[in-house]
Amino acid sequence: MADESNVTAKEAYEIADSFAQASARMLDFRIANSNVLSDEDASKLERCEDTIDHLVVLFRGYGIRLIGAKAREAMVELQAAVDVARLTIEKINKTKKVIKIAGALVDLAVAVLAKDPKAILGAAKKVKAAA
């Protein structure tokens, strides 16, 4: 094969299909003309079919490798996105906790300013629970 890096998976499959069609036509020709072809010519045609069939396998295999490589790249990108999402969720959860603690501290400050022992005790429990 020429420079594989310039062939896309779709192109590799199209090339493989073209080779498969050519091989099938050669087989049809060989069968249709078996009564006029010499054994040597029939054998040469069959070897050509085998060679072309081998190219079909090579190009299809290359297409599969390209698809596999793209799938691996997509998996790496997906894992990176999941990691970013996980970190974002952790930050959100920390922020929610800080807000809850801040709210409990405000309640405690209000209770202290009001000099209400029950409210102070309740607010202190909220601060402890939030932390």
C-alpha contacts under 8 A as a table, 3 or more apart, distances in Angstrom:
res1	aa1	res2	aa2	distance
1	M	4	E	6.66
3	D	6	N	6.08
3	D	7	V	7.66
4	E	7	V	5.48
5	S	8	T	7.73
7	V	11	E	5.97
7	V	12	A	6.28
8	T	11	E	5.10
8	T	12	A	6.12
8	T	63	G	7.34
8	T	66	L	7.42
9	A	12	A	5.02
9	A	13	Y	6.26
9	A	62	Y	7.35
9	A	63	G	4.29
9	A	64	I	7.22
9	A	66	L	5.73
9	A	67	I	6.55
10	K	13	Y	5.20
10	K	14	E	6.18
10	K	63	G	7.10
11	E	14	E	4.92
11	E	15	I	6.05
12	A	15	I	5.14
12	A	16	A	6.11
12	A	59	F	5.27
12	A	60	R	6.38
12	A	62	Y	6.81
12	A	63	G	5.35
13	Y	16	A	4.94
13	Y	17	D	6.04
13	Y	59	F	6.51
13	Y	60	R	5.63
13	Y	63	G	6.13
14	E	17	D	5.04
14	E	18	S	6.16
15	I	18	S	5.06
15	I	19	F	6.23
15	I	56	V	7.70
15	I	59	F	6.90
16	A	19	F	5.13
16	A	20	A	6.09
16	A	55	L	7.01
16	A	56	V	4.42
16	A	57	V	7.31
16	A	58	L	7.95
16	A	59	F	5.32
16	A	60	R	5.94
17	D	20	A	4.90
17	D	21	Q	6.13
17	D	56	V	7.07
18	S	21	Q	5.13
18	S	22	A	6.23
19	F	22	A	5.00
19	F	23	S	6.11
19	F	52	I	6.06
19	F	53	D	7.14
19	F	55	L	7.12
19	F	56	V	5.87
20	A	23	S	5.09
20	A	24	A	6.14
20	A	52	I	7.24
20	A	53	D	6.45
20	A	56	V	6.08
21	Q	24	A	5.03
21	Q	25	R	6.18
22	A	25	R	5.12
22	A	26	M	6.22
22	A	52	I	7.79
23	S	26	M	5.06
23	S	27	L	6.20
23	S	48	C	7.95
23	S	49	E	5.06
23	S	50	D	7.98
23	S	52	I	6.07
23	S	53	D	6.60
24	A	27	L	5.02
24	A	28	D	6.14
24	A	49	E	7.90
25	R	28	D	4.98
25	R	29	F	6.04
26	M	29	F	5.00
26	M	30	R	6.02
26	M	45	L	7.02
26	M	49	E	6.65
27	L	30	R	5.04
27	L	31	I	6.09
27	L	45	L	7.90
27	L	46	E	7.41
27	L	49	E	7.06
28	D	31	I	5.20
28	D	32	A	5.91
29	F	32	A	5.09
29	F	33	N	5.92
30	R	33	N	5.28
30	R	34	S	5.65
30	R	37	L	7.65
30	R	42	A	6.36
30	R	45	L	6.99
30	R	46	E	7.90
31	I	34	S	5.10
32	A	35	N	7.84
33	N	36	V	5.43
33	N	37	L	6.05
34	S	37	L	5.30
34	S	38	S	7.89
34	S	42	A	7.25
37	L	40	E	7.94
37	L	41	D	5.90
37	L	42	A	5.93
38	S	41	D	5.14
38	S	42	A	6.11
39	D	42	A	5.09
39	D	43	S	5.99
40	E	43	S	5.06
40	E	44	K	6.17
41	D	44	K	5.02
41	D	45	L	6.17
42	A	45	L	5.12
42	A	46	E	6.15
43	S	46	E	5.02
43	S	47	R	6.21
44	K	47	R	5.10
44	K	48	C	6.23
45	L	48	C	4.99
45	L	49	E	6.20
46	E	49	E	4.97
46	E	50	D	6.22
47	R	50	D	4.97
47	R	51	T	6.19
48	C	51	T	5.04
48	C	52	I	6.13
49	E	52	I	5.08
49	E	53	D	5.95
50	D	53	D	4.96
50	D	54	H	6.13
51	T	54	H	5.04
51	T	55	L	6.45
52	I	55	L	5.00
52	I	56	V	6.32
53	D	56	V	4.93
53	D	57	V	6.42
54	H	57	V	5.12
54	H	58	L	6.27
55	L	58	L	4.92
55	L	59	F	6.11
56	V	59	F	5.36
56	V	60	R	6.07
57	V	60	R	5.21
57	V	61	G	5.91
58	L	61	G	5.10
58	L	62	Y	6.12
59	F	62	Y	4.97
59	F	63	G	6.16
60	R	63	G	4.99
60	R	64	I	6.22
61	G	64	I	5.03
61	G	65	R	6.22
62	Y	65	R	5.02
62	Y	66	L	6.24
63	G	66	L	5.10
63	G	67	I	6.26
64	I	67	I	5.09
64	I	68	G	6.09
65	R	68	G	4.96
65	R	69	A	6.10
66	L	69	A	5.07
66	L	70	K	6.24
67	I	70	K	5.12
67	I	71	A	6.12
68	G	71	A	4.97
68	G	72	R	6.19
69	A	72	R	5.08
69	A	73	E	6.23
70	K	73	E	4.99
70	K	74	A	6.08
71	A	74	A	5.02
71	A	75	M	6.07
72	R	75	M	4.99
72	R	76	V	6.25
73	E	76	V	5.15
73	E	77	E	6.26
74	A	77	E	5.03
74	A	78	L	5.98
75	M	78	L	4.98
75	M	79	Q	6.06
76	V	79	Q	5.12
76	V	80	A	6.21
77	E	80	A	5.07
77	E	81	A	6.24
78	L	81	A	5.03
78	L	82	V	6.16
79	Q	82	V	5.00
79	Q	83	D	6.14
80	A	83	D	5.06
80	A	84	V	6.25
81	A	84	V	5.09
81	A	85	A	6.12
82	V	85	A	5.01
82	V	86	R	6.06
83	D	86	R	5.03
83	D	87	L	6.27
84	V	87	L	5.16
84	V	88	T	6.15
85	A	88	T	4.98
85	A	89	I	6.12
86	R	89	I	5.13
86	R	90	E	6.22
87	L	90	E	5.03
87	L	91	K	6.23
88	T	91	K	5.07
88	T	92	I	6.15
89	I	92	I	4.98
89	I	93	N	6.08
90	E	93	N	5.09
90	E	94	K	6.17
91	K	94	K	5.07
91	K	95	T	6.09
92	I	95	T	5.02
92	I	96	K	6.09
93	N	96	K	5.04
93	N	97	K	6.20
94	K	97	K	5.05
94	K	98	V	6.20
95	T	98	V	5.04
95	T	99	I	6.15
96	K	99	I	5.10
96	K	100	K	6.13
97	K	100	K	5.01
97	K	101	I	6.14
97	K	130	A	6.81
97	K	131	A	7.50
98	V	101	I	5.07
98	V	102	A	6.03
99	I	102	A	4.98
99	I	103	G	6.07
100	K	103	G	5.11
100	K	104	A	6.22
100	K	130	A	6.01
101	I	104	A	5.05
101	I	105	L	6.13
101	I	127	V	5.88
101	I	130	A	5.15
101	I	131	A	6.21
102	A	105	L	5.01
102	A	106	V	6.21
103	G	106	V	5.09
103	G	107	D	6.32
104	A	107	D	5.02
104	A	108	L	6.20
104	A	123	A	6.28
104	A	124	A	7.74
104	A	126	K	5.64
104	A	127	V	4.99
104	A	130	A	7.20
105	L	108	L	4.89
105	L	109	A	6.09
105	L	123	A	7.44
105	L	124	A	7.98
105	L	127	V	6.16
106	V	109	A	5.01
106	V	110	V	6.17
107	D	110	V	5.16
107	D	111	A	6.17
107	D	123	A	5.74
108	L	111	A	5.03
108	L	112	V	6.11
108	L	119	A	7.59
108	L	120	I	5.79
108	L	123	A	4.70
108	L	124	A	6.17
108	L	127	V	7.74
109	A	112	V	5.06
109	A	113	L	6.11
110	V	113	L	5.11
110	V	114	A	6.08
111	A	114	A	4.99
111	A	115	K	6.08
111	A	116	D	5.68
111	A	117	P	7.61
111	A	119	A	5.28
111	A	120	I	4.98
111	A	123	A	7.15
112	V	115	K	4.91
112	V	116	D	6.59
112	V	117	P	7.90
112	V	120	I	5.98
113	L	116	D	7.99
115	K	120	I	7.70
116	D	119	A	5.30
116	D	120	I	6.03
117	P	120	I	4.95
117	P	121	L	6.11
118	K	121	L	5.14
118	K	122	G	6.13
119	A	122	G	5.00
119	A	123	A	5.90
120	I	123	A	5.12
120	I	124	A	5.96
121	L	124	A	5.08
121	L	125	K	6.26
122	G	125	K	5.17
122	G	126	K	6.39
123	A	126	K	4.95
123	A	127	V	6.27
124	A	127	V	5.06
124	A	128	K	6.24
125	K	128	K	5.05
125	K	129	A	6.05
126	K	129	A	5.01
126	K	130	A	5.95
127	V	130	A	5.09
127	V	131	A	6.14
128	K	131	A	5.22
